[in-house]
């Protein structure tokens, strides 16, 4: 772990809000995308006190997860949430994958879009699956297998997480899909999910009822209704594929919630409880 450093040491001088045991590895190279980014890893409170192995959650927009000082639109408070959930028996390693600013839309786009150009979503997921997951499994005590590996994001991050769950041979058996950008590429994700082979695992899906703004209040209501109607349509597709509400699938619709970090931070605890329920208090001791 020579290249992993304490987060507070690397980010010293900033008025940071990160809490808990957090490591950072700067400028991780992606041969699939030909670029580099920082990776931030949150470790559970028991990590340094035991030989347990833990489920792993890979989360997009890593700048916004743990630290107000690095966020571009507010933080999710993932670290504080995980510290609280620890006392309920929920433990996981969380891997924050920083986005590349102007390349974010392309990297989180799984399809070619008329207005936004060709998506690089498959290459981005190849980076996670072929480069990042082996790195994390090598350097940290992880539980292996789909049922212990999750992917979570919001907006375009929610879209690419949904796509990742249904990719052939996906390593992700847990998917947190928050306020997904279903509109992207003419809502191509809906037909993709409809045609995809059902995968075992758990899916958390949510939306607010005021995701979109507008020139007038009525315009905002109309645009938001169109938005969450697409999310409801996705839910129906998932149920038709065999995902059972409250068992394999949890759909949450938060009244008056907008498309922003405070809304996702608010819904995150219940999302994590659902996704990690089967591994609750079961982080395993593995003989080395």
C-alpha positions in Angstrom: 0.0 0.0 0.0 3.0 2.3 -0.5 1.1 4.5 -3.0 -2.0 4.9 -0.8 -1.7 7.8 1.6 -3.7 9.2 4.4 -6.3 11.5 3.0 -5.7 14.3 5.5 -2.0 14.3 4.8 -2.5 14.7 1.1 -5.3 17.2 1.4 -3.6 19.2 4.3 -4.2 22.9 4.1 -7.7 22.5 3.0 -10.7 23.0 5.3 -11.8 19.5 4.7 -14.9 17.8 6.1 -13.8 14.1 5.6 -14.1 11.9 8.6 -12.9 8.3 9.4 -10.2 6.2 7.9 -9.8 7.4 4.3 -7.0 6.7 1.9 -6.1 8.4 -1.4 -4.1 7.3 -4.4 -3.4 10.1 -6.8 -3.2 10.0 -10.6 -4.3 6.4 -11.1 -3.7 5.7 -14.8 -6.4 4.3 -17.0 -5.0 2.4 -20.1 -8.6 2.1 -21.3 -9.3 5.8 -21.3 -5.8 7.2 -21.6 -6.2 9.5 -18.7 -5.7 9.6 -14.9 -7.7 10.4 -11.8 -7.5 10.3 -8.0 -9.1 7.4 -6.2 -10.3 7.8 -2.6 -11.1 4.8 -0.4 -13.1 4.8 2.8 -12.4 2.0 5.2 -14.8 0.8 7.9 -14.1 1.6 11.6 -13.2 -2.0 12.3 -10.7 -2.3 9.4 -7.5 -1.7 11.3 -8.8 -3.7 14.3 -9.5 -7.0 12.6 -8.7 -9.3 9.8 -12.2 -9.0 8.3 -12.9 -8.8 4.6 -15.6 -6.4 3.4 -18.0 -5.8 0.6 -17.0 -3.0 -1.8 -19.1 -0.1 -3.2 -17.7 1.7 -6.3 -19.1 5.3 -6.5 -18.8 7.9 -9.2 -18.1 11.6 -8.8 -15.6 10.9 -6.1 -14.9 14.6 -5.5 -18.5 14.9 -4.1 -18.6 11.9 -1.8 -16.6 12.7 1.3 -15.3 16.3 1.4 -17.0 19.6 1.0 -13.6 21.2 0.1 -13.2 19.1 -3.1 -16.9 19.0 -4.1 -18.1 21.0 -7.1 -21.8 21.1 -5.9 -21.9 19.8 -2.3 -21.0 16.5 -0.8 -22.9 13.3 -0.2 -21.5 12.8 3.4 -20.8 9.1 2.5 -18.1 8.9 5.3 -20.4 10.3 8.0 -23.2 8.0 6.8 -21.0 4.9 6.8 -19.7 5.8 10.3 -23.3 5.9 11.6 -24.3 2.7 9.7 -21.4 0.8 11.3 -23.4 0.9 14.6 -26.3 -0.8 12.8 -24.0 -3.6 11.6 -23.5 -2.3 8.0 -19.9 -2.2 6.9 -18.3 -1.7 3.5 -15.2 -0.3 1.7 -16.3 2.6 -0.4 -14.2 3.5 -3.5 -14.7 7.1 -4.7 -13.8 7.4 -8.4 -13.1 11.0 -9.3 -14.6 12.3 -12.6 -12.5 14.1 -15.2 -14.5 17.3 -15.4 -15.2 18.0 -19.1 -15.0 14.3 -19.9 -17.6 13.3 -17.3 -20.6 13.2 -19.6 -18.8 11.1 -22.2 -17.4 8.7 -19.7 -20.8 8.2 -18.0 -22.6 7.9 -21.3 -23.1 4.2 -22.4 -24.6 5.1 -25.8 -24.0 7.6 -28.7 -26.1 10.7 -28.2 -27.2 13.0 -30.9 -26.3 16.1 -28.9 -23.5 14.9 -26.7 -21.6 12.7 -29.1 -20.3 9.1 -28.7 -20.3 7.8 -25.2 -17.2 6.3 -23.6 -19.2 4.4 -20.9 -17.9 1.0 -21.9 -14.3 2.1 -21.7 -15.0 3.7 -18.4 -16.5 0.5 -17.0 -13.6 -1.5 -18.5 -11.3 0.8 -16.5 -13.2 0.0 -13.3 -13.5 -3.7 -14.0 -10.0 -4.4 -15.5 -7.8 -1.9 -13.7 -9.5 -0.5 -10.5 -11.2 -3.6 -9.1 -8.0 -5.7 -9.3 -6.1 -2.9 -7.7 -8.6 -2.6 -4.8 -8.7 -6.4 -4.3 -4.9 -6.5 -4.2 -4.4 -3.7 -1.7 -7.4 -4.1 0.6 -9.3 -6.9 2.3 -12.3 -7.3 0.1 -15.0 -9.9 -0.2 -15.0 -11.2 -3.8 -17.9 -11.9 -6.0 -20.9 -10.1 -7.5 -23.1 -10.2 -4.3 -20.4 -8.3 -2.5 -19.6 -5.7 -5.2 -21.7 -2.7 -5.8 -21.8 0.4 -8.1 -23.6 3.6 -7.2 -24.1 7.0 -8.7 -26.6 9.8 -9.4 -27.8 11.5 -12.6 -25.4 10.3 -15.3 -23.6 8.3 -12.6 -27.0 6.6 -12.0 -27.3 5.9 -15.7 -23.9 4.2 -16.0 -24.5 2.2 -12.8 -27.7 0.8 -14.3 -25.9 0.0 -17.5 -23.0 -1.6 -15.6 -25.4 -3.9 -13.7 -26.8 -5.4 -16.9 -23.6 -5.6 -18.9 -22.7 -9.2 -19.8 -20.4 -10.8 -17.2 -20.9 -7.8 -14.9 -19.0 -8.0 -11.6 -21.7 -5.8 -9.9 -24.4 -7.6 -8.0 -25.5 -4.4 -6.3 -26.6 -1.2 -8.0 -27.6 2.2 -6.5 -29.3 4.2 -9.2 -30.2 7.6 -7.9 -32.0 10.2 -10.1 -30.8 8.4 -13.3 -30.4 10.4 -16.5 -32.8 8.2 -18.5 -33.3 10.9 -21.1 -29.8 10.4 -22.4 -29.6 9.1 -26.0 -33.3 9.2 -26.4 -33.9 7.0 -23.3 -32.0 4.2 -25.0 -31.3 2.7 -21.5 -35.0 1.5 -21.3 -34.8 -0.7 -24.3 -31.3 -1.9 -23.3 -32.6 -3.0 -19.9 -35.7 -4.6 -21.5 -33.5 -6.7 -23.8 -30.8 -7.5 -21.3 -30.6 -10.8 -19.5 -31.8 -10.6 -15.9 -28.9 -10.6 -13.5 -29.0 -11.7 -9.9 -28.6 -9.0 -7.3 -30.2 -6.0 -5.7 -31.2 -2.7 -7.3 -32.0 0.5 -5.5 -33.8 3.1 -7.7 -34.9 6.6 -6.7 -36.1 10.0 -7.9 -37.5 13.2 -6.6 -40.7 14.8 -7.7 -39.0 18.2 -8.4 -35.9 17.0 -10.3 -36.3 19.7 -13.0 -36.6 23.4 -12.8 -38.5 25.6 -15.3 -39.4 29.1 -16.3 -42.5 28.9 -14.2 -43.6 26.6 -11.3 -46.1 24.9 -13.6 -43.3 24.3 -16.2 -41.1 22.8 -13.5 -43.9 20.5 -12.4 -44.6 19.4 -15.9 -40.9 18.7 -16.7 -40.5 16.9 -13.4 -43.5 14.7 -14.0 -42.1 13.7 -17.3 -38.8 12.8 -15.6 -40.2 10.6 -12.8 -42.6 9.0 -15.2 -39.6 7.6 -17.0 -38.2 6.3 -13.7 -41.5 4.6 -13.0 -41.4 3.1 -16.5 -38.0 1.7 -15.7 -39.4 0.3 -12.5 -42.1 -1.5 -14.4 -39.5 -3.0 -16.8 -37.5 -4.3 -13.9 -40.5 -5.8 -12.2 -41.5 -7.5 -15.5 -38.0 -9.0 -15.6 -38.6 -10.6 -12.3 -37.1 -8.1 -9.8 -39.4 -8.2 -6.7 -40.2 -4.9 -4.9 -38.7 -4.7 -1.4 -36.7 -7.9 -2.0 -34.6 -7.4 -5.2 -35.7 -3.9 -6.0 -36.4 -0.9 -3.8 -37.9 2.1 -5.6 -38.1 5.4 -3.7 -39.8 8.6 -4.8 -39.1 11.5 -2.6 -41.7 14.3 -2.6 -40.4 17.8 -3.5 -36.8 16.6 -3.8 -34.7 18.1 -6.4 -31.7 17.0 -8.6 -28.9 17.8 -6.2 -26.4 16.5 -3.7 -28.5 17.2 -0.5 -31.3 15.1 -1.9 -28.9 12.2 -2.7 -27.2 12.5 0.7 -30.6 12.4 2.4 -31.6 9.2 0.6 -28.2 7.5 0.8 -28.6 5.8 4.2 -31.7 3.8 3.2 -30.1 3.0 -0.2 -27.1 1.5 1.6 -29.2 -0.4 4.1 -31.1 -2.0 1.3 -28.0 -2.8 -0.8 -25.9 -4.1 2.1 -28.7 -6.0 3.9 -27.5 -9.5 2.9 -24.0 -8.7 4.1 -25.0 -6.9 7.3 -22.7 -7.8 10.1 -21.3 -10.6 7.9 -18.0 -9.1 6.9 -16.0 -12.3 7.0 -12.8 -13.3 8.7 -10.7 -15.0 5.9 -7.6 -17.1 6.6 -4.6 -15.5 4.9 
